[in-house]
Amino acid sequence: MAVGHEYLLQAAAADQRLARKHAELLALIEQIERPTLGQLGQVLGALKTQQQAWLSYRAAECELIGSLTLSAASWPTKYAHQCALNHSELRLRRVRDATRCVRRVTRFDAPSGPGSAPPDDYAIANCLQQLAPLTNHL
């Protein structure tokens, strides 16, 4: 098996899991029919744009990591695929955590009705903050 091929397969599988979980998060946000969640369309659009930008960032970051091996053999590819896998797994954890958090604060699993409290918009926004870790740690 070529050097790095296992990482390529693992990264592709992680990308599929990430795409499914991100779609689940978007669907969850769409269920929050709240006019005050800022501009729900704006939040959804920003989440989609940010995910596409993250994918571009990961590709560029991992290309750099691969090229820094200064090797002409297959090592740059191996390191680039390993980098993509690492980034995807970290991003998947963040998206999973954000999804769990939104579920918790919106209480989608709890009964709803006349006596139930509406979800706190700021709590929902706070759940999504973890998807921008660089900005939140400046």
Contact map, one row per residue, 1 for C-alpha under 8 A:
111011000000000000000000000000000000000000000000000000000000000000000000000000000000000000000000000000000000000000000000000000000000000000
111110000000000000000000000000000000000000000000000000000000000000000000010000000000000000000000000000000000000000000000000000000000000000
111111000000000000000000000000000000000000000000000000000000000000000000011011000000000000000000000000000000000000000000000000000000000000
011111110000000000000000000000000000000000000000000000000000000000000000011011101100000000000000000000000000000000000000000000000000000000
111111111000000000000000000000000000000000000000000000000000000000000000000001000000000000000000000000000000000000000000000000000000000000
101111111100000000000000000000000000000000000000000000000000000000000000000000000000000000000000000000000000000000000000000000000000000000
000111111110000000000000000000000000000000000000000000000000000000000000000001001100100000000000000000000000000000000000000000000000000000
000111111111000000000000000000000000000000000000000000000000000000000000000000001100100000000000000000000000000000000000000000000000000000
000011111111100000000000000000000000000000000000000000000000000000000000000000000000000000000000000000000000000000000000000000000000000000
000001111111110000000000000000000000000000000000000000000000000000000000000000000000100000000000000000000000000000000000000000000000000000
000000111111111000000000000000000000000000000000000000000000000000000000000000001101100100000000000000000000000000000000000000000000000000
000000011111111100000000000000000000000000000000000000000000000000000000000000000000100000000000000000000000000000000000000000000000000000
000000001111111110000000000000000000000000000000000000000000000000000000000000000000000000000000000000000000000000000000000000000000000000
000000000111111111000000000000000000000000000000000000000000000000000000000000000000100110010000000000000000000000000000000000000000000000
000000000011111111100000000000000000000000000000000000000000000000000000000000000000000100000000000000000000000000000000000000000000000000
000000000001111111110000000000000000000000000000000000000000000000000000000000000000000000000000000000000000000000000000000000000000000000
000000000000111111111000000000000000000000000000000000000000000000000000000000000000000000010000000000000000000000000000000000000000000000
000000000000011111111100000000000000000000000000000000000000000000000000000000000000000100110010000000000000000000000000000000000000000000
000000000000001111111110000000000000000000000000000000000000000000000000000000000000000000000000000000000000000000000000000000000000000000
000000000000000111111111000000000000000000000000000000000000000000000000000000000000000000000000000000000000000000000000000000000000000000
000000000000000011111111100000000000000000000000000000000000000000000000000000000000000000010011000000000000000000000000000000000000000000
000000000000000001111111110000000000000000000000000000000000000000000000000000000000000000000010000000000000000000000000000000000000000000
000000000000000000111111111000000000000000000000000000000000000000000000000000000000000000000000000000000000000000000000000000000000000000
000000000000000000011111111100000000000000000000000000000000000000000000000000000000000000000000001000000000000000000000000000000000000000
000000000000000000001111111110000000000000000000000000000000000000000000000000000000000000000010011000000000000000000000000000000000000000
000000000000000000000111111111000000000000010010000000000000000000000000000000000000000000000000000000000000000000000000000000000000000000
000000000000000000000011111111100000000000000000000000000000000000000000000000000000000000000000000000000000000000000000000000000000000000
000000000000000000000001111111110000000000000000000000000000000000000000000000000000000000000000001001100000000000000000000000000000000000
000000000000000000000000111111110000000100010000000000000000000000000000000000000000000000000000000000000000000000000000000000000000000000
000000000000000000000000011111111000000100010000000000000000000000000000000000000000000000000000000000000000000000000000000000000000000000
000000000000000000000000001111111000000000000000000000000000000000000000000000000000000000000000000000000000000000000000000000000000000000
000000000000000000000000000111111100000000000000000000000000000000000000000000000000000000000000000000000100000000000000000000000000000000
000000000000000000000000000001111110000000000000000000000000000000000000000000000000000000000000000000000000000000000000000000000000000000
000000000000000000000000000000011111100100000000000000000000000000000000000000000000000000000000000000000000000000000000000000000000000000
000000000000000000000000000000001111111100000000000000000000000000000000000000000000000000000000000000000000000000000000000000000000000000
000000000000000000000000000000000111111100000000000000000000000000000000000000000000000000000000000000000000000000000000100000000000000000
000000000000000000000000000000000111111100000000000000000000000000000000000000000000000000000000000000000000000000000000110010000000000000
000000000000000000000000000000000011111101100000000000000000000000000000000000000000000000000000000000000000000000000000100000000000000000
000000000000000000000000000000000011111111100000000000000000000000000000000000000000000000000000000000000000000000000000000000000000000000
000000000000000000000000000011000111111111110000000000000000000000000000000000000000000000000000000000000000000000000000000000000000000000
000000000000000000000000000000000000001111111000000000000000000000000000000000000000000000000000000000000000000000000000000000000000000000
000000000000000000000000000000000000011111111100000000000000000000000000000000000000000000000000000000000000000000000000000000000000000000
000000000000000000000000000000000000011111111110000000000000000000000000000000000000000000000000000000000000000000000000000000000000000000
000000000000000000000000010011000000000111111111000000000000000000000000000000000000000000000000000000000000000000000000000000000000000000
000000000000000000000000000000000000000011111111100000000000000000000000000000000000000000000000000000000000000000000000000000000000000000
000000000000000000000000000000000000000001111111110000000000000000000000000000000000000000000000000000000000000000000000000000000000000000
000000000000000000000000010000000000000000111111111000000000000000000000000000000000000000000000000000000000000000000000000000000000000000
000000000000000000000000000000000000000000011111111100000000000000000000000000000000000000000000000000000000000000000000000000000000000000
000000000000000000000000000000000000000000001111111110000000000000000000000000000000000000000000000000000000000000000000000000000000000000
000000000000000000000000000000000000000000000111111111000000000000000000000000000000000000000000000000000000000000000000000000000000000000
000000000000000000000000000000000000000000000011111111100000000000000000000000000000000000000000000000000000000000000000000000000000000000
000000000000000000000000000000000000000000000001111111110000000000000000000000000000000000000000000000000000000000000000000000000000000000
000000000000000000000000000000000000000000000000111111111000000000000000000000000000000000000000000000000000000000000000000000000000000000
000000000000000000000000000000000000000000000000011111111100000000000000000000000000000000000000000000000000000000000000000000000000000000
000000000000000000000000000000000000000000000000001111111110000000000000000000000000000000000000000000000000000000000000000000000000000000
000000000000000000000000000000000000000000000000000111111111000000000000000000000000000000000000000000000000000000000000000000000000000000
000000000000000000000000000000000000000000000000000011111111100000000000000000000000000000000000000000000000000000000000000000000000000000
000000000000000000000000000000000000000000000000000001111111110000000000000000000001001000000000000000000000000000000000000000000000000000
000000000000000000000000000000000000000000000000000000111111111000000000000000000001000000000000000000000000000000000000000000000000000000
000000000000000000000000000000000000000000000000000000011111111100000000000000000000000000000000000000000000000000000000000000000000000000
000000000000000000000000000000000000000000000000000000001111111110000000000000000000000000000000000000000000000000000000000000000000000000
000000000000000000000000000000000000000000000000000000000111111111000000000000111011000000000000000000000000000000000000000000000000000000
000000000000000000000000000000000000000000000000000000000011111111100000000000010000000000000000000000000000000000000000000000000000000000
000000000000000000000000000000000000000000000000000000000001111111110000000000010000000000000000000000000000000000000000000000000000000000
000000000000000000000000000000000000000000000000000000000000111111111000000100110010000000000000000000000000000000000000000000000000000000
000000000000000000000000000000000000000000000000000000000000011111111000001111110000000000000000000000000000000000000000000000000000000000
000000000000000000000000000000000000000000000000000000000000001111111110000100000000000000000000000000000000000000000000000000000000000000
000000000000000000000000000000000000000000000000000000000000000111111110000100000000000000000000000000000000000000000000000000000000000000
000000000000000000000000000000000000000000000000000000000000000011111110001100100000000000000000000000000000000000000000000000000000000000
000000000000000000000000000000000000000000000000000000000000000000111111000100000000000000000000000000000000000000000000000000000000000000
000000000000000000000000000000000000000000000000000000000000000000111111111100000000000000000000000000000000000000000000000000000000000000
000000000000000000000000000000000000000000000000000000000000000000000111111100000000000000000000000000000000000000000000000000000000000000
000000000000000000000000000000000000000000000000000000000000000000000011111100000000000000000000000000000000000000000000000000000000000000
011100000000000000000000000000000000000000000000000000000000000000000011111111000000000000000000000000000000000000000000000000000000000000
001100000000000000000000000000000000000000000000000000000000000001001011111111100000000000000000000000000000000000000000000000000000000000
000000000000000000000000000000000000000000000000000000000000000011111111111111110000000000000000000000000000000000000000000000000000000000
001100000000000000000000000000000000000000000000000000000000000001000000011111111000000000000000000000000000000000000000000000000000000000
001110100000000000000000000000000000000000000000000000000000000001000000011111111100000000000000000000000000000000000000000000000000000000
000100000000000000000000000000000000000000000000000000000000010011001000001111111110000000000000000000000000000000000000000000000000000000
000000000000000000000000000000000000000000000000000000000000011111000000000111111111000000000000000000000000000000000000000000000000000000
000100110010000000000000000000000000000000000000000000000000010000000000000011111111100000000000000000000000000000000000000000000000000000
000100110010000000000000000000000000000000000000000000000000000000000000000001111111110000000000000000000000000000000000000000000000000000
000000000000000000000000000000000000000000000000000000000000010010000000000000111111111000000000000000000000000000000000000000000000000000
000000000010000000000000000000000000000000000000000000000110010000000000000000011111111100000000000000000000000000000000000000000000000000
000000110111010000000000000000000000000000000000000000000000000000000000000000001111111110000000000000000000000000000000000000000000000000
000000000000000000000000000000000000000000000000000000000000000000000000000000000111111111000000000000000000000000000000000000000000000000
000000000000000000000000000000000000000000000000000000000100000000000000000000000011111111100000000000000000000000000000000000000000000000
000000000010011001000000000000000000000000000000000000000000000000000000000000000001111111110000000000000000000000000000000000000000000000
000000000000010000000000000000000000000000000000000000000000000000000000000000000000111111111000000000000000000000000000000000000000000000
000000000000000000000000000000000000000000000000000000000000000000000000000000000000011111111100000000000000000000000000000000000000000000
000000000000000001000000000000000000000000000000000000000000000000000000000000000000001111111110000000000000000000000000000000000010000000
000000000000010011001000000000000000000000000000000000000000000000000000000000000000000111111111000000000000000000000000000000000000000000
000000000000000000000000000000000000000000000000000000000000000000000000000000000000000011111111100000000000000000000000000000000000000000
000000000000000000000000000000000000000000000000000000000000000000000000000000000000000001111111110000000000000000000000000000000110000000
000000000000000001001100100000000000000000000000000000000000000000000000000000000000000000111111111000000000000000000000000000000010000000
000000000000000000001000000000000000000000000000000000000000000000000000000000000000000000011111111100000000000000000000000000000000000000
000000000000000000000000000000000000000000000000000000000000000000000000000000000000000000001111111110000000000000000000000000000000000000
000000000000000000000000100000000000000000000000000000000000000000000000000000000000000000000111111111000000000000000000000000110110000000
000000000000000000000001100100000000000000000000000000000000000000000000000000000000000000000011111111100000000000000000000000100000000000
000000000000000000000000000000000000000000000000000000000000000000000000000000000000000000000001111111110000000000000000000000000000000000
000000000000000000000000000000000000000000000000000000000000000000000000000000000000000000000000111111111000000000000000000100100000000000
000000000000000000000000000100000000000000000000000000000000000000000000000000000000000000000000011111111100000000000000001100110000000000
000000000000000000000000000100000000000000000000000000000000000000000000000000000000000000000000001111111111100000000000000000000000000000
000000000000000000000000000000000000000000000000000000000000000000000000000000000000000000000000000111111111000000000000000000000000000000
000000000000000000000000000000000000000000000000000000000000000000000000000000000000000000000000000011111110000000000011001100000000000000
000000000000000000000000000000010000000000000000000000000000000000000000000000000000000000000000000001111111000000000111000100000000000000
000000000000000000000000000000000000000000000000000000000000000000000000000000000000000000000000000000111111111000000010000000000000000000
000000000000000000000000000000000000000000000000000000000000000000000000000000000000000000000000000000110111111000000000000000000000000000
000000000000000000000000000000000000000000000000000000000000000000000000000000000000000000000000000000100011111000000000000000000000000000
000000000000000000000000000000000000000000000000000000000000000000000000000000000000000000000000000000000011111100000000000000000000000000
000000000000000000000000000000000000000000000000000000000000000000000000000000000000000000000000000000000011111110010000000000000000000000
000000000000000000000000000000000000000000000000000000000000000000000000000000000000000000000000000000000000011111110000000000000000000000
000000000000000000000000000000000000000000000000000000000000000000000000000000000000000000000000000000000000001111110000000000000000000000
000000000000000000000000000000000000000000000000000000000000000000000000000000000000000000000000000000000000000111110000000000000000000000
000000000000000000000000000000000000000000000000000000000000000000000000000000000000000000000000000000000000000111111000000000000000000000
000000000000000000000000000000000000000000000000000000000000000000000000000000000000000000000000000000000000001111111100000000000000000000
000000000000000000000000000000000000000000000000000000000000000000000000000000000000000000000000000000000000000000111110000000000000000000
000000000000000000000000000000000000000000000000000000000000000000000000000000000000000000000000000000000100000000011111000000000000000000
000000000000000000000000000000000000000000000000000000000000000000000000000000000000000000000000000000001110000000001111101100000000000000
000000000000000000000000000000000000000000000000000000000000000000000000000000000000000000000000000000001100000000000111111100000000000000
000000000000000000000000000000000001110000000000000000000000000000000000000000000000000000000000000000000000000000000011111110000000000000
000000000000000000000000000000000000100000000000000000000000000000000000000000000000000000000000000000000000000000000001111111000000000000
000000000000000000000000000000000000000000000000000000000000000000000000000000000000000000000000000001001000000000000011111111100000000000
000000000000000000000000000000000000000000000000000000000000000000000000000000000000000000000000000011001100000000000011111111110000000000
000000000000000000000000000000000000100000000000000000000000000000000000000000000000000000000000000000000000000000000000111111111000000000
000000000000000000000000000000000000000000000000000000000000000000000000000000000000000000000000000000000000000000000000011111111100000000
000000000000000000000000000000000000000000000000000000000000000000000000000000000000000000000000011011000000000000000000001111111100000000
000000000000000000000000000000000000000000000000000000000000000000000000000000000000000000000000010001000000000000000000000111111111000000
000000000000000000000000000000000000000000000000000000000000000000000000000000000000000000000000000000000000000000000000000011111111100100
000000000000000000000000000000000000000000000000000000000000000000000000000000000000000000000100010000000000000000000000000001111111100100
000000000000000000000000000000000000000000000000000000000000000000000000000000000000000000100110010000000000000000000000000000011111100000
000000000000000000000000000000000000000000000000000000000000000000000000000000000000000000000000000000000000000000000000000000011111111100
000000000000000000000000000000000000000000000000000000000000000000000000000000000000000000000000000000000000000000000000000000001111111110
000000000000000000000000000000000000000000000000000000000000000000000000000000000000000000000000000000000000000000000000000000000001111111
000000000000000000000000000000000000000000000000000000000000000000000000000000000000000000000000000000000000000000000000000000000001111111
000000000000000000000000000000000000000000000000000000000000000000000000000000000000000000000000000000000000000000000000000000001101111111
000000000000000000000000000000000000000000000000000000000000000000000000000000000000000000000000000000000000000000000000000000000000111111
000000000000000000000000000000000000000000000000000000000000000000000000000000000000000000000000000000000000000000000000000000000000011111
